[in-house]
Amino acid sequence: WDGLEAVFLAHLSETNNTPEHARRAVDAVLANQNVCRPQLNFGWQDRPSVCLNIDS
């Protein structure tokens, strides 16, 4: 978990796996790991997602 800066949430839908449902699930996992919340990004079905610059 060290260095975790961003998470992409994908496989979202309007009815079953909503962005809010996915966000709550990720928040619960991160809270159990005692990790600061990273930037959450959504992989939308109907529009482009944000671009991240990944430094090596």
PEWODA-V514443 format. One record per pair of residues at least 12 apart in sequence whose ideal C-beta (glycine too) atoms are under 8 Angstrom apart, sorted by the first residue. I is the first residue (numbers start at 0). J is the second residue. If there is no record, write none. Layout:
[[I J] [I J]]
This chain:
[[0 32] [0 34] [3 34] [3 37] [4 37] [4 38] [5 37] [5 38] [5 39] [5 40] [5 51] [6 25] [6 37] [6 38] [6 39] [6 40] [7 40] [7 41] [7 42] [7 48] [8 21] [8 22] [8 25] [8 39] [8 40] [8 41] [8 42] [9 41] [9 42] [10 42] [11 41] [11 42] [11 43] [11 44] [12 44] [18 41] [21 41] [22 39] [25 39]]
